[in-house]
Amino acid sequence: MATYRLRKLRFLVAAAAVAVALAACGEAEMSLSEYGTEIETLVNDMNARLDRGTTALDTEPSSVELIRMWADDRMEARNEFMASFNALMAPEEAVDLSEAAAETIAALIAAEQEMVDEIHRIDDLATLQQIWLSPSGQAARVADEKAVALCQAAQAAMDSTADRAQFVGTPWVPAELQDVVRVAFGCTPADR
């Protein structure tokens, strides 16, 4: 089945990595680098799950049931990611980006949920195989494009921390300005 695949959510999680530096529940403050690594792991786990579902969809004999299972698992993966993201609190300097990331993730999930709801209303296999061309599929793709743009901005912000390396260990520069973040979020769009 020729399906359109949404871009991987690592785009959005990159924004989260830039935006968030503290764990919820009063845990000790993490550095941006530690947090970026944690977020990178969450993104990779979610994307691996999404990829497995898409591979099954592309390689197994297509059926209405298979497409519905794929859609449901996709939403479960997205919602679990969002719950993990929401369990984190942004440091003061990253609140705006964190809020933008949360809004963008929520918009992507809402758009995909509309598509999944449509999948559950349709019983025709041929129509389901073209779901990405439907209005709900197109809306999900637009939400994905916005998420990729935010991810690219977040990756650029992370990459800019490399300039701080010269300040590591200097006592007159605040610790938060000495943190060099090295993560790769892979914001490029996934094959569709």
Contacts in CASP RR format, 6 or more apart in sequence:
PFRMAT RR
TARGET T0000
AUTHOR 0000-0000-0000
METHOD contacts of the structure
MODEL  1
MATYRLRKLRFLVAAAAVAVALAACGEAEMSLSEYGTEIETLVNDMNARL
DRGTTALDTEPSSVELIRMWADDRMEARNEFMASFNALMAPEEAVDLSEA
AAETIAALIAAEQEMVDEIHRIDDLATLQQIWLSPSGQAARVADEKAVAL
CQAAQAAMDSTADRAQFVGTPWVPAELQDVVRVAFGCTPADR
1 57 0 8 1.000
1 58 0 8 1.000
1 62 0 8 1.000
1 67 0 8 1.000
1 129 0 8 1.000
2 129 0 8 1.000
3 54 0 8 1.000
3 57 0 8 1.000
3 58 0 8 1.000
3 129 0 8 1.000
3 131 0 8 1.000
3 132 0 8 1.000
3 192 0 8 1.000
4 131 0 8 1.000
4 132 0 8 1.000
4 133 0 8 1.000
4 137 0 8 1.000
4 141 0 8 1.000
4 192 0 8 1.000
5 54 0 8 1.000
5 190 0 8 1.000
5 191 0 8 1.000
5 192 0 8 1.000
6 50 0 8 1.000
6 108 0 8 1.000
6 112 0 8 1.000
6 140 0 8 1.000
6 141 0 8 1.000
6 144 0 8 1.000
6 190 0 8 1.000
6 192 0 8 1.000
7 144 0 8 1.000
7 145 0 8 1.000
7 147 0 8 1.000
7 148 0 8 1.000
7 188 0 8 1.000
7 189 0 8 1.000
7 190 0 8 1.000
8 43 0 8 1.000
8 47 0 8 1.000
8 50 0 8 1.000
8 51 0 8 1.000
8 186 0 8 1.000
8 190 0 8 1.000
9 43 0 8 1.000
9 46 0 8 1.000
9 47 0 8 1.000
9 50 0 8 1.000
9 78 0 8 1.000
9 81 0 8 1.000
9 105 0 8 1.000
9 108 0 8 1.000
9 147 0 8 1.000
10 40 0 8 1.000
10 43 0 8 1.000
10 44 0 8 1.000
10 47 0 8 1.000
10 151 0 8 1.000
10 185 0 8 1.000
10 186 0 8 1.000
10 187 0 8 1.000
11 144 0 8 1.000
11 147 0 8 1.000
11 148 0 8 1.000
11 149 0 8 1.000
11 150 0 8 1.000
11 151 0 8 1.000
11 152 0 8 1.000
11 185 0 8 1.000
11 186 0 8 1.000
11 187 0 8 1.000
12 101 0 8 1.000
12 104 0 8 1.000
12 105 0 8 1.000
12 108 0 8 1.000
12 147 0 8 1.000
12 150 0 8 1.000
12 151 0 8 1.000
13 39 0 8 1.000
13 40 0 8 1.000
13 42 0 8 1.000
13 43 0 8 1.000
13 46 0 8 1.000
13 81 0 8 1.000
13 85 0 8 1.000
13 151 0 8 1.000
13 185 0 8 1.000
14 39 0 8 1.000
14 43 0 8 1.000
14 150 0 8 1.000
14 151 0 8 1.000
14 152 0 8 1.000
14 154 0 8 1.000
14 155 0 8 1.000
14 158 0 8 1.000
14 183 0 8 1.000
14 185 0 8 1.000
14 186 0 8 1.000
14 187 0 8 1.000
15 97 0 8 1.000
15 98 0 8 1.000
15 100 0 8 1.000
15 101 0 8 1.000
15 104 0 8 1.000
15 150 0 8 1.000
15 151 0 8 1.000
15 153 0 8 1.000
15 154 0 8 1.000
16 39 0 8 1.000
16 85 0 8 1.000
16 88 0 8 1.000
16 98 0 8 1.000
16 101 0 8 1.000
16 102 0 8 1.000
16 105 0 8 1.000
16 154 0 8 1.000
17 32 0 8 1.000
17 35 0 8 1.000
17 36 0 8 1.000
17 39 0 8 1.000
17 40 0 8 1.000
17 154 0 8 1.000
17 158 0 8 1.000
17 181 0 8 1.000
17 183 0 8 1.000
17 185 0 8 1.000
18 32 0 8 1.000
18 94 0 8 1.000
18 97 0 8 1.000
18 154 0 8 1.000
18 157 0 8 1.000
18 158 0 8 1.000
19 90 0 8 1.000
19 94 0 8 1.000
19 95 0 8 1.000
19 96 0 8 1.000
19 97 0 8 1.000
19 98 0 8 1.000
19 99 0 8 1.000
19 100 0 8 1.000
19 101 0 8 1.000
19 154 0 8 1.000
20 35 0 8 1.000
20 39 0 8 1.000
20 85 0 8 1.000
20 88 0 8 1.000
20 89 0 8 1.000
20 90 0 8 1.000
20 91 0 8 1.000
20 94 0 8 1.000
20 98 0 8 1.000
21 29 0 8 1.000
21 30 0 8 1.000
21 31 0 8 1.000
21 32 0 8 1.000
21 35 0 8 1.000
21 90 0 8 1.000
21 91 0 8 1.000
21 94 0 8 1.000
22 29 0 8 1.000
22 30 0 8 1.000
22 35 0 8 1.000
22 88 0 8 1.000
22 89 0 8 1.000
22 90 0 8 1.000
22 91 0 8 1.000
23 30 0 8 1.000
23 87 0 8 1.000
23 88 0 8 1.000
23 89 0 8 1.000
24 87 0 8 1.000
24 88 0 8 1.000
24 89 0 8 1.000
25 87 0 8 1.000
29 91 0 8 1.000
30 38 0 8 1.000
31 179 0 8 1.000
32 91 0 8 1.000
32 161 0 8 1.000
32 176 0 8 1.000
32 179 0 8 1.000
32 181 0 8 1.000
33 161 0 8 1.000
33 179 0 8 1.000
33 180 0 8 1.000
33 181 0 8 1.000
33 182 0 8 1.000
33 183 0 8 1.000
35 88 0 8 1.000
36 158 0 8 1.000
36 181 0 8 1.000
36 183 0 8 1.000
37 183 0 8 1.000
39 183 0 8 1.000
40 183 0 8 1.000
40 184 0 8 1.000
40 185 0 8 1.000
42 81 0 8 1.000
42 84 0 8 1.000
42 85 0 8 1.000
43 81 0 8 1.000
43 185 0 8 1.000
46 77 0 8 1.000
46 78 0 8 1.000
46 80 0 8 1.000
46 81 0 8 1.000
49 73 0 8 1.000
49 77 0 8 1.000
50 74 0 8 1.000
50 77 0 8 1.000
53 70 0 8 1.000
53 73 0 8 1.000
53 74 0 8 1.000
54 70 0 8 1.000
56 66 0 8 1.000
56 70 0 8 1.000
57 66 0 8 1.000
57 67 0 8 1.000
57 70 0 8 1.000
60 66 0 8 1.000
62 125 0 8 1.000
62 129 0 8 1.000
63 125 0 8 1.000
64 122 0 8 1.000
64 123 0 8 1.000
64 124 0 8 1.000
64 125 0 8 1.000
64 128 0 8 1.000
67 119 0 8 1.000
67 125 0 8 1.000
67 128 0 8 1.000
67 129 0 8 1.000
67 131 0 8 1.000
68 119 0 8 1.000
68 120 0 8 1.000
71 115 0 8 1.000
71 116 0 8 1.000
71 119 0 8 1.000
71 120 0 8 1.000
72 116 0 8 1.000
74 112 0 8 1.000
74 116 0 8 1.000
75 109 0 8 1.000
75 112 0 8 1.000
75 113 0 8 1.000
75 116 0 8 1.000
78 108 0 8 1.000
78 109 0 8 1.000
78 112 0 8 1.000
79 109 0 8 1.000
81 105 0 8 1.000
82 105 0 8 1.000
82 106 0 8 1.000
82 109 0 8 1.000
85 101 0 8 1.000
85 102 0 8 1.000
85 105 0 8 1.000
86 102 0 8 1.000
90 97 0 8 1.000
90 98 0 8 1.000
90 99 0 8 1.000
91 176 0 8 1.000
93 176 0 8 1.000
97 154 0 8 1.000
97 157 0 8 1.000
100 150 0 8 1.000
101 150 0 8 1.000
101 154 0 8 1.000
104 143 0 8 1.000
104 146 0 8 1.000
104 147 0 8 1.000
104 150 0 8 1.000
105 147 0 8 1.000
107 143 0 8 1.000
107 146 0 8 1.000
108 140 0 8 1.000
108 143 0 8 1.000
108 144 0 8 1.000
108 146 0 8 1.000
108 147 0 8 1.000
110 143 0 8 1.000
111 136 0 8 1.000
111 137 0 8 1.000
111 139 0 8 1.000
111 140 0 8 1.000
111 142 0 8 1.000
111 143 0 8 1.000
111 144 0 8 1.000
112 140 0 8 1.000
112 143 0 8 1.000
114 136 0 8 1.000
114 139 0 8 1.000
114 140 0 8 1.000
115 131 0 8 1.000
115 134 0 8 1.000
115 136 0 8 1.000
115 137 0 8 1.000
115 139 0 8 1.000
115 140 0 8 1.000
117 136 0 8 1.000
118 131 0 8 1.000
118 134 0 8 1.000
118 136 0 8 1.000
118 137 0 8 1.000
119 128 0 8 1.000
119 131 0 8 1.000
122 128 0 8 1.000
122 131 0 8 1.000
131 137 0 8 1.000
132 138 0 8 1.000
132 140 0 8 1.000
132 141 0 8 1.000
132 192 0 8 1.000
144 189 0 8 1.000
148 187 0 8 1.000
148 188 0 8 1.000
148 189 0 8 1.000
151 185 0 8 1.000
151 186 0 8 1.000
151 187 0 8 1.000
152 187 0 8 1.000
154 185 0 8 1.000
154 187 0 8 1.000
155 185 0 8 1.000
155 186 0 8 1.000
155 187 0 8 1.000
158 181 0 8 1.000
158 182 0 8 1.000
158 183 0 8 1.000
158 185 0 8 1.000
161 179 0 8 1.000
161 180 0 8 1.000
161 181 0 8 1.000
162 180 0 8 1.000
162 182 0 8 1.000
164 177 0 8 1.000
164 178 0 8 1.000
164 179 0 8 1.000
164 180 0 8 1.000
165 180 0 8 1.000
167 173 0 8 1.000
167 177 0 8 1.000
167 178 0 8 1.000
168 178 0 8 1.000
168 180 0 8 1.000
169 178 0 8 1.000
170 178 0 8 1.000
END
